[in-house]
Amino acid sequence: MIKKLSFSPVILLLSLYSCGTSHTLSDEASNINVAKNRPKNCSVVGKFKGTHKEGSVELARNQARNMASKKGATDIYFDEEINNGSSWVVHATGFMCK
């Protein structure tokens, strides 16, 4: 006898939504300049930590950029990127440059 599994469409949609939202680059975050060197003559708006447990440094960066954009950053500098197996942690500083 074969048992049939069924999932509620609402639960399935919510789980898919929660997985994709914090790592998808927002429109505001896509406008943040990614600096190759720490910006000079800019104000620090905060430190940000992005994580991704499934092996994508780019998605960890996206999470940090999304947080920085919510604090009004115009630029971001990635201070450190740490890989531990399939998990990535990104430490960044957000700046407001005029």
Beta strands, then each sheet from edge to edge (+ up, - down):
strand 1: 33-35
strand 2: 43-52
strand 3: 75-84
strand 4: 87-96
sheet 1: 1+ 3+ 4- 2+
end
